[in-house]
């Protein structure tokens, strides 16, 4: 369940959003807030996962409010003004909806929130769900949430604060760790071969003394991971 609040100074907009939220089974409306001050009190008192946020409001704008939050939740801007779209996406909002918002457009936005919420909370699933691996993952990159089919992944390179996922086209950059992705990918299909690389076993072209070649790229194999790689290779023939 995704806990959400609405922040808008227009009573009609609050009521319309409330009606839409009631139609979505995975959304729980915690509070309708008429201003940022009221929203901040609720945000500090409750666990809020998603904010439906207007931009132009008295005293403090929605953008100023969002910038003031330390641990930012998911945010969907709902506004009458198109001019703030670029700034909204620079703040990594999930979506930017222009009033009046159709239910179809609203549904697409909240489905995006649902997918992202499920991805970032995978770690907290009960233990009995561990070992269930999906055919795809969702990652946040370049102000979008991108779906990547795991069968398409060639290899993943870990950098200082983010990873690069190579799947045949342009690499996807995302603020995740290799360790996190290693836990989400099937251990019989993906293996860590170096502190900076996870590879797809099925995409290996050949293995050298200290390198593995995938998609025309040579990837180093460290001594620490070598035995595990060859154990998996031996199991497949």
C-alpha positions in Angstrom: 0.0 0.0 0.0 1.3 3.4 -1.0 0.5 6.2 1.6 -0.1 9.5 -0.1 -1.1 13.1 0.5 -2.5 15.8 -1.8 -1.3 19.3 -1.5 -3.4 21.9 -3.4 -5.0 25.2 -2.4 -8.0 24.6 -4.6 -10.9 22.7 -2.8 -12.3 21.4 -6.1 -8.9 20.0 -7.1 -8.5 18.3 -3.7 -11.9 16.7 -4.1 -11.3 15.5 -7.6 -8.0 13.9 -6.7 -9.5 12.3 -3.7 -12.1 10.7 -5.9 -9.5 9.4 -8.3 -7.3 8.0 -5.4 -10.3 6.1 -4.0 -10.5 4.2 -7.3 -7.0 2.9 -7.0 -6.6 -0.1 -4.7 -2.9 0.4 -3.9 -3.3 4.0 -2.8 -4.1 5.1 0.7 -5.0 8.8 1.1 -3.6 10.0 4.5 -4.6 13.7 4.2 -5.8 16.4 1.9 -3.7 19.5 2.6 -4.7 23.0 1.6 -1.2 24.5 2.0 2.4 23.5 2.4 2.4 24.2 6.2 -0.3 21.6 6.7 1.5 19.2 4.4 4.7 19.5 6.3 3.1 18.7 9.6 1.6 15.5 8.1 4.8 14.6 6.3 6.8 14.8 9.6 4.2 12.8 11.5 3.3 10.0 9.1 5.1 7.7 6.7 4.3 9.3 3.3 5.4 7.5 0.1 3.8 9.7 -2.5 2.8 13.4 -2.8 0.4 14.8 -5.3 1.7 18.3 -5.4 0.4 21.6 -6.9 3.0 24.2 -7.7 1.6 27.7 -7.5 0.3 28.1 -4.0 0.2 31.0 -1.5 3.3 31.6 0.7 5.4 28.7 -0.5 5.3 27.0 -3.9 5.2 23.3 -4.4 8.8 23.4 -5.8 10.1 25.3 -2.8 8.4 22.7 -0.5 9.9 19.8 -2.4 13.4 21.3 -2.3 13.1 21.7 1.5 12.5 18.0 2.1 15.5 16.0 3.2 14.3 12.5 2.3 12.2 13.1 -0.7 9.3 10.8 -1.4 7.8 10.0 -4.8 6.2 13.2 -6.2 3.7 13.7 -9.0 3.1 17.4 -9.9 -0.4 18.3 -10.8 -0.6 21.9 -11.9 -2.3 24.2 -14.4 1.0 25.6 -15.6 3.2 23.9 -18.2 6.1 26.2 -17.7 7.5 24.3 -14.6 7.9 21.0 -16.4 11.6 21.2 -16.9 12.3 22.2 -13.3 10.0 19.4 -12.1 11.9 16.7 -14.0 15.2 18.2 -12.7 13.9 17.5 -9.2 13.3 13.9 -10.3 9.5 14.0 -9.9 7.8 10.8 -11.2 5.3 12.6 -13.5 4.0 16.1 -14.4 0.2 16.3 -15.0 -1.6 19.3 -16.4 -5.0 20.2 -15.1 -7.7 19.2 -15.8 -6.3 15.6 -15.5 -8.2 12.8 -17.1 -8.6 9.6 -15.1 -6.7 7.7 -17.8 -3.7 10.0 -17.5 -3.9 9.9 -13.7 -3.9 6.1 -13.8 -0.8 6.0 -15.9 1.0 8.3 -13.5 0.1 6.2 -10.4 1.0 3.0 -12.1 4.4 4.4 -12.7 4.6 5.2 -8.9 3.4 1.6 -8.1 6.2 0.1 -10.3 8.9 2.3 -8.8 7.6 1.8 -5.3 7.8 -2.0 -5.8 11.3 -1.8 -7.1 12.8 0.4 -4.3 11.1 -1.7 -1.6 12.1 -5.1 -2.9 14.7 -5.4 -0.1 12.0 -5.3 2.5 10.0 -8.3 1.2 9.5 -11.1 3.7 12.1 -13.9 3.7 9.7 -16.4 2.1 9.6 -14.2 -1.0 13.4 -14.4 -1.4 14.5 -16.5 -4.4 11.7 -15.2 -6.6 13.5 -13.5 -9.5 11.7 -11.4 -12.1 12.1 -11.3 -15.9 12.6 -7.6 -15.8 13.7 -4.8 -13.4 12.8 -1.1 -13.3 15.5 1.5 -12.7 15.4 5.2 -12.4 17.5 7.0 -15.0 17.6 10.4 -16.7 14.3 11.5 -15.0 12.5 8.4 -16.2 11.8 4.9 -14.9 13.1 2.4 -17.4 12.1 -1.2 -17.7 15.0 -3.6 -18.6 14.4 -7.2 -19.5 17.0 -9.2 -17.5 17.5 -11.6 -20.5 18.8 -8.6 -22.5 21.5 -7.6 -20.0 25.1 -8.3 -21.1 26.9 -7.0 -18.0 26.7 -4.3 -15.3 29.6 -2.0 -14.4 29.8 -0.4 -11.0 31.2 3.1 -10.7 31.6 5.3 -7.7 28.0 6.4 -7.0 26.0 4.6 -9.7 26.0 1.6 -12.1 26.0 1.3 -15.9 23.7 -1.5 -17.3 24.7 -2.7 -20.7 22.0 -4.5 -22.7 22.9 -4.0 -26.3 21.9 -0.4 -26.9 23.0 2.7 -25.0 24.1 1.9 -21.4 21.6 2.9 -18.7 23.0 4.9 -15.8 21.2 4.5 -12.4 21.9 5.4 -8.8 22.1 1.8 -7.5 24.8 -0.4 -6.1 26.2 -3.6 -7.7 25.4 -5.4 -4.4 21.7 -4.4 -4.6 21.4 -5.6 -8.2 23.3 -8.8 -7.4 20.6 -9.7 -4.9 17.9 -9.1 -7.4 19.3 -11.0 -10.4 19.1 -14.8 -10.7 22.3 -16.3 -9.3 22.4 -19.0 -11.9 22.2 -16.4 -14.7 24.3 -13.5 -13.4 27.6 -13.7 -11.5 30.0 -11.2 -10.0 33.4 -11.6 -11.6 35.0 -8.5 -10.2 34.3 -5.9 -7.6 33.2 -3.6 -10.4 31.4 -6.1 -12.7 28.4 -8.5 -12.8 28.0 -10.5 -16.0 25.3 -12.6 -17.7 26.6 -16.1 -18.0 24.6 -16.8 -21.1 26.3 -13.8 -22.9 29.9 -15.0 -22.4 31.7 -15.4 -25.7 34.9 -16.7 -24.4 37.0 -16.8 -21.2 40.7 -16.0 -21.1 43.2 -16.3 -18.3 42.1 -13.2 -16.4 39.3 -11.8 -18.6 35.9 -12.7 -20.0 34.6 -11.4 -23.3 31.0 -10.3 -23.7 29.6 -8.3 -26.6 33.1 -7.5 -27.8 34.2 -6.1 -24.4 36.9 -7.6 -22.2 35.9 -7.7 -18.6 38.4 -8.5 -15.9 38.0 -11.5 -13.6 39.5 -11.1 -10.1 41.0 -14.1 -8.3 38.4 -13.7 -5.5 35.5 -14.6 -7.9 37.3 -16.9 -10.4 36.4 -20.2 -8.7 32.7 -19.4 -8.5 32.6 -18.5 -12.2 34.2 -21.8 -13.2 31.9 -23.7 -10.9 28.9 -22.3 -12.7 30.6 -22.9 -16.1 31.3 -26.5 -15.2 27.7 -27.0 -14.1 26.4 -26.0 -17.6 28.1 -28.7 -19.6 
